[in-house]
Amino acid sequence: MRTDAPTPVATSPARNGASPAQSAAGAKVAEESQVAAAAEKMTQQPAQDVNTAVRAAAQQIDSYLKSVGRQVEFRVDDDTGTTVVTVRETATGEVIRQIPNEEVLQLARRFEASSGALLDLVV
């Protein structure tokens, strides 16, 4: 028996009767699970493998920043031992952002220099 009528097809984007919001939430959970699994795998890798992965990620970040006219600089502040990250405009050298900023570094220097006192008060 031949029929010319098309076979009905489900038009709902969700599977198994789930709403689109439930499907999106499920996809997000699945993505978070993949990220967690990757992080778990990285923590179980030998230090050398982790260092290689960090270097590769740093190269990707550096490549992206160069493509948008920025450069990133990592340094250790001599007085506090704090790691400082500075993002600069490549063409001008202007500081776009520094983490932690200079004010925080100054507070840390004062704190270390005055045995824990945050403020120098004169009465």
Protein Blocks (a to p, Z undefined) as FASTA:
>chain_A
ZZfbdcdddfbfbghhiafklmmmmmmmmmmmmmmmmmmmmmmpcfklmmmmmmmmmmmm
mmmmmmnopacdddddfklopacdddddfklopafbdcddfklmmmmmmmmmnnopabdc
dZZ
